Amino acid sequence: MTLARKGHIRSGLQWVLVLLAGIALSIPGQSQSPAQGPIHILTLKASINPVTKDYLVHNIERAEREGATLVLIQLDTPGGLVSSTKDIVDAMLNSKVPIVVWVGPAGAWAASAGTFITMAAHVAVMAHGATIGAAHPVNIDGSSPSEQPTPEEKDPSQEEKPKESGDAVTQKVTNFTAEWAREIAKVRGRDPDWAEAAVRSSVTAGWEEALNKKIIDLVADSQEELLTKLNGYLLSDGRMLITERVPLKNLPMSWREQLLNYLADPNLVYILLMIGIYGLIYEFLSPTIGLGFILGGISLLLAFLGLQVLPINLVGLALIFFGVLLMILDVFTPTHGILTTGGVLSLLVGSFTLFEIPDANLQLSMWNILATVGVVAALFVFIASKGLLAQRRMPVTGIEGMIGTMGVVKEELNPRGRVLVKGEYWWATSADGQPIRNGEEVVIERVERGRLLVHRHS
């Protein structure tokens, strides 16, 4: 066999092998491409607080460790703490796993802090009827910081006056937050002007406006529809999402996280704190251990658990305890309500300054404070008034209770004899020294050394 013939045979065999390999790769189920990790699904319908922050951040880190295909966050939030929001946004911007935020189902909110979280996603999605925006920072009392006029709005004829320190601080917060929102939008290819307006002017947007202004990328009304639209979706960094036939892994909040999340409500924590304090006070004033100890102890421990989650002012907490102490002292030391008045004022000031939460949606309700303090004040006024009446009331038992009581002479008082009082015989002496005959009625003036001093009943 010639060398040329051998070369033709070798070339033919190579083409056959290439053809067979192509056929093998085209057969379904024969591909040896690396297996994809599951889609991690997180559900958050709560405020943004340290508990929900840990839930999201830890699961994003877990998705990276386990090689998940993507993380899908179903979001519905009224807003929350800036510090917790920053940690969540940082984790999302630095995540190697694609993150999809779906503001759904219909009617869901991505308000305030939720706006930043939605914009930080690789893919932002909203359901029909969902809303996003209103990310303006607020003061501690829930009011909006004053807007700084733009250069075009300033009147050059007016002399520049230095702002007050409070206005300057709130303006710095607004400026910084607005710039932060712009940078997040730029990183994800969203509209930075709208992001800034959401902070400065509290603008909001529905699904249609958000889609037209490129605030979000897709619209979907269910997880199934969303996963279908995500299949083959090309990210800005060139990666393509594959969701078809990828297993789903739901990661709901644990019972511990759910409990702490419930306790992240300042109104609930405040009520538990009041129930706990007054429950234990009631128990200490009663002779036996009972419901007050159990209910008060559990309520107070749950309140302290919530106080660990929420940002609090220790001076406000001290004012609450001091106010309670003043009201208790007023029960035992009659001051005609002076201590109770001071206690109510201390309780009010402490309640209004207890939590340092700037978001108006999460602040302690003023009506909750007024109702709670009002009930407590009315209770202590009632107790104090009953104590004063008891002090002024004539004794009805014991030796003191006999003064003013009537009796009947059973042995003539001349000046000493015996009288019958309330079914008992007592030695008695005529107070004026005049004899009192047997059978006459007498009135007890006082008791001296176990003997009654009486006078004739007129």
Residue, then its C-alpha position, 0 to 999 in steps of 0.5 A: m500500500t502506497l504512502a498516498r493511499k495510507g494518508h487518504i485512509r487516515s484522513g477519512l477516519q478522522w472525518v468519521l470520528v468528528l462526525l460521530a462526535g457531533i452526532a453524540l453531542s446532538i443527542p439529548g441527555q448525552s451532554q456532559s456540561p457541568a450541572q447547574g445549582p438550584i435557584h434560591i428563593l427568598t421571601l421578604k414581606a416585612s420591614i428592613n431591620p437587622v433581622t431581615k438584613d441578616y436573613l438576606v445577607h446570609n442567604i446571598e453568601r450561602a448561595e455563593r458557597e453552594g454555587a446557586t444559579l441565581v437568587l430570587i428575592q420576592l420583596d414587599t416592604p414599607g421601608g426600614l433602617v438605612s444601616s440595614t439597607k446599606d448592608i443588603v445593597d453592599a452584599m447584592l452589588n458584590s455578589k457573584v451570583p445573579i440576584v433577581v428582585w421581584v416586587g410582587p405579587a400585585g399590590a406589593w411595595a418597594a418603598s423607601a429602603g425597598t427602592f435601593i434594594t430593587m435597584a441594586a438587583h441584577v434584574a429588577v422585576m415588578a408585578h402589575g399593581a406594585t409600587i416603587g419609590a418614596a425614598h426620601p430620608v426623614n427626621i427623627d420625628g417623621s417630618s421631611p427635611s427641608e429641601q435645598p433650592t437648586p442654583e436656578e431657584k436661588d435669589p441672587s439678591q438675597e444674602e446667603k445666611p448660614k443654615e442652622s445645624g439641624d438643617a445642615v445635617t438633614q441636608k447632608v443626609t439627603n445629598f449623600t443618600a441621593e448620590w448613593a441612589r444615583e451610583i446604585a442606578k448607574v452600576r445596574g444601568r438604571d435611570p439615575d435621575w429618577a433614583e435621585a428624584a425618589v430620594r429628594s422629592s419622594v417620587t413613586a412609580g407604578w409598574e408601567e412608569a418604572l418599565n418605561k423609565k428603565i427603573i425595572d427590567l421586566v414585569a411578571d405576575s407570578q414566579e412561574e411567569l418570572l422564571t419563564k421570562l428569565n430563561g435566556y435573559l442576558l445580563s449586562d455583564g454578558r452572562m446568560l440566565i438559565t432557569e429551565r429545568v433548574p431546581l428551586k430551593n425555597l429558603p423561608m425565614s426560620w421560626r427564630e428569625q420570624l419571632l425576632n422580626y415580629l419583635a422588630d415592631p417598636n409598637l409591639v415592643y413598647i406594649l410588651l415593655m409596659i405590660g412587663i414592668y407593671g405586671l412585675i410591680y403588681e406581683f411584688l405588691s401581692p402576697t403570692i406568686g401568680l399571673g403577674f409574675i408569669l405574664g410580666g416576666i415573659s413580656l419583659l424578656l420579649a421586650f428586651l429581645g426586641l430592644q436588642v434588635l431595634p436602635i434605642n436611646l438608653v436615656g429614653l429607657a431610663l426615663i421610662f423606668f424613672g417615671v414608673l418609680l415615681m408613680i410607685l413611690d406616690v402610692f406609698t408616700p402621699t404627696h397629693g399626686i406630685l410624684t404621679t405627675g412627674g412620673v407621667l411626664s417622665l414616662l411621656v418623654g422617655s416613650f417619645t425618645l425611646f427608639e431612634i428610627p428615622d423611617a416614619n413607617l416604622q416609628l412608635s405610634m403617638w397614639n400608642i404612647l398616649a393611650t398606654v401612658g393614659v391608662v397607666a396614669a389613670l390606674f395610679v391616680f385611682i390607686a392613690s385616691k383610694g389610698l387617701l380615702a382609706q387614710r381619712r376613713m374612720p377605723v372600723t376594726g380593733i380598739e380604734g374602731m370602738i371609738g364613737t360606738m354605743g354600748v349598754v351599762k350592765e353594771e352601774l358606773n359609779p364611776r367604774g363598772r361594766v358595759l356591753v359593747k358589740g356583744e362583749y363586756w368591757w370595764a368602763t369609767s364615766a368620763d365626767g365622773q358622774p354615775i351612770r345607772n344600769g341599762e343606760e346607753v353610753v358612747i365610747e370616747r376613747v380607750e386607755r390601757g384596755r379600759l373604756l372612757v364613756h359618757r351618757h348618750s343624750 
